[in-house]
Amino acid sequence: MSKLNQLTKQKILSAAETVFHENGFQGARTTLIAKKAGVSRPMLHYYYRTKEDLFHEVLRNSFSFFLTHAQDAFSEETNVRLVINKLIDLLFEVLEEKPGLASFIMNILNENPALITSLSIIEKEQIPALFDKLLEEARDNNEIQSAISGENLLLNIYGLIVMPYLYAPLIRFKENRDENEMKMFLQKRKEDIKTFVWNGIKY
């Protein structure tokens, strides 16, 4: 594919991600995606024959960035605390760039979870097992005392980070926060979560 074609395809994907995240599959319209991407509707369908094809690529991309980089953290680090901090930083980075991602995924899991569970990247994902190995090594070295599993630790981290993005409109309203104040709140929360998670498992 030429650079020009690749650029056009990327513009369509970026626009589709925004529209799908904001409206879900049913509410998204290819005319809106094409307009946001700055291309004609026939041009959009030249790259993606159906809305379903485009949706599935957005869905794959939504998971692949985080999961690929998260698994890389385990190959780059052997210190459990550093891995935890990297995962927390990464998840905040993804959600800051794509704030609608959390509700997008939750809606799919409620409406049609097979769309996610059938993804090959989900089937191959090994983060809980990688965490189990790292936690066992840390226990052997008397770095941590918690018997928590990798799966439960990961779920705790996900829950602590994702909830403020799901409840962002309410959190803004209750404390009358503007956009900058919300960013500052989330930045402080990121550091608080790192401390909270580590204090919960350390020796």
C-alpha positions in Angstrom: 0.0 0.0 0.0 1.4 3.5 -0.9 2.1 6.1 1.7 -0.9 8.1 0.5 -3.2 5.2 0.7 -1.9 4.3 4.2 -2.4 7.8 5.3 -6.0 7.8 4.1 -6.7 4.5 5.8 -5.2 5.8 9.0 -7.4 8.9 8.9 -10.5 6.7 8.4 -9.5 4.5 11.3 -8.9 7.4 13.6 -12.2 9.0 12.7 -14.0 5.6 13.1 -12.4 5.1 16.5 -13.8 8.4 17.7 -17.3 7.8 16.3 -17.5 4.2 17.6 -16.2 5.2 21.0 -18.8 8.0 21.3 -21.8 6.3 19.7 -21.2 2.5 19.8 -21.8 0.3 16.8 -25.5 0.9 16.4 -25.3 4.6 16.7 -22.3 5.1 14.4 -22.9 6.2 10.8 -20.4 5.7 8.0 -21.4 9.1 6.7 -20.2 10.7 9.9 -17.0 8.7 9.9 -16.3 9.7 6.3 -17.0 13.4 7.1 -14.8 13.3 10.2 -12.0 11.6 8.2 -12.3 14.2 5.3 -13.1 11.5 2.7 -16.1 10.6 0.6 -18.3 7.8 1.6 -17.4 5.8 -1.6 -13.7 6.3 -0.6 -14.4 5.0 2.9 -16.0 1.9 1.4 -13.1 1.4 -0.9 -11.0 0.7 2.2 -13.7 -0.9 4.3 -16.5 -2.7 2.5 -18.9 -2.6 5.4 -19.3 -0.8 8.7 -18.7 -4.2 10.4 -15.3 -4.5 8.8 -14.3 -1.1 10.1 -15.7 -1.8 13.5 -13.7 -5.0 13.9 -10.5 -3.3 13.0 -11.2 -0.5 15.5 -11.9 -3.1 18.1 -8.7 -5.0 17.4 -6.7 -1.8 17.5 -8.4 -0.8 20.8 -6.9 -3.9 22.5 -3.7 -4.5 20.6 -1.8 -1.3 21.7 -2.3 -1.8 25.4 -1.9 -5.6 25.4 1.2 -5.5 23.2 3.0 -2.8 25.3 1.8 -4.4 28.6 3.3 -7.7 27.7 6.5 -5.9 26.6 6.8 -4.5 30.2 7.4 -8.0 31.5 10.2 -8.7 29.1 11.9 -5.4 29.9 11.6 -5.5 33.7 12.1 -8.2 36.3 11.2 -6.0 39.3 7.5 -6.4 40.2 7.1 -2.9 41.5 8.5 -1.4 38.3 6.2 -3.6 36.2 3.2 -2.5 38.2 4.1 1.2 37.8 4.7 0.7 34.0 1.3 -1.0 33.6 -0.4 1.8 35.6 1.3 4.5 33.5 0.5 2.7 30.3 -3.2 2.3 31.1 -3.6 5.9 32.1 -1.8 6.9 28.9 -4.2 4.9 26.8 -7.3 6.2 28.5 -6.1 9.8 28.5 -5.6 9.6 24.7 -8.9 7.6 24.3 -11.2 8.6 27.1 -14.2 6.9 25.5 -12.5 3.5 25.3 -13.6 2.3 28.8 -17.3 2.8 28.1 -16.9 1.5 24.5 -15.6 -1.8 25.9 -18.1 -2.0 28.7 -21.0 -1.5 26.3 -19.7 -4.3 24.0 -19.2 -6.7 26.9 -22.8 -6.0 28.0 -24.3 -6.3 24.5 -22.2 -8.8 22.6 -19.1 -10.1 24.6 -18.3 -12.6 21.8 -17.0 -9.7 19.7 -14.2 -9.3 22.3 -13.7 -12.9 23.4 -13.3 -14.1 19.8 -10.3 -11.7 19.2 -7.1 -13.7 18.7 -5.1 -11.1 20.7 -7.4 -11.8 23.7 -7.0 -15.5 23.3 -3.2 -15.2 23.2 -3.0 -12.6 26.1 -0.8 -13.9 28.9 -0.5 -11.0 31.3 -2.0 -12.8 34.4 0.4 -15.7 33.9 3.3 -13.4 33.5 2.2 -11.6 36.7 2.0 -14.9 38.5 5.6 -15.8 37.7 6.8 -12.3 38.7 4.9 -12.4 41.9 6.2 -15.8 42.8 9.7 -14.7 42.3 9.1 -11.6 44.4 7.7 -13.8 47.2 10.7 -16.0 47.1 13.0 -13.0 47.4 10.9 -11.7 50.4 9.9 -8.5 48.4 6.2 -9.1 48.9 4.1 -11.1 51.3 0.7 -11.0 49.6 -0.6 -14.3 48.1 -2.6 -12.4 45.5 -2.8 -14.0 42.0 -1.7 -12.2 38.9 -5.3 -12.2 37.7 -6.6 -10.6 40.8 -3.8 -8.0 40.9 -4.5 -7.1 37.3 -8.3 -6.8 38.0 -7.6 -4.5 41.0 -5.4 -2.3 38.9 -7.9 -2.2 36.0 -10.8 -1.3 38.4 -8.9 1.4 40.2 -7.9 3.1 36.9 -11.0 2.6 34.7 -13.8 3.6 37.1 -13.0 7.4 37.1 -13.1 7.3 33.3 -16.5 5.6 33.3 -17.8 8.0 35.9 -16.0 11.1 34.6 -19.1 13.2 33.9 -20.4 12.6 37.4 -16.9 13.2 39.0 -16.6 16.5 37.1 -20.1 17.6 38.1 -19.9 16.7 41.8 -16.7 18.7 42.3 -17.3 21.3 39.6 -14.0 20.5 37.9 -13.1 21.9 34.5 -11.0 19.9 32.0 -7.6 20.9 33.5 -8.7 20.2 37.0 -9.9 16.8 35.9 -6.5 16.1 34.4 -4.8 17.1 37.6 -7.1 14.9 39.6 -6.3 11.9 37.4 -2.6 12.6 37.4 -2.5 12.6 41.2 -4.8 9.5 41.3 -2.3 7.7 39.1 0.5 8.2 41.6 -1.8 7.4 44.5 -2.8 4.1 42.8 0.9 3.1 42.4 1.4 3.6 46.2 -1.9 2.0 47.1 -1.2 -1.2 45.0 2.4 -1.6 46.2 1.4 -1.1 49.9 -1.2 -3.8 49.5 1.3 -6.5 48.5 4.7 -5.4 49.8 6.5 -7.4 52.5 
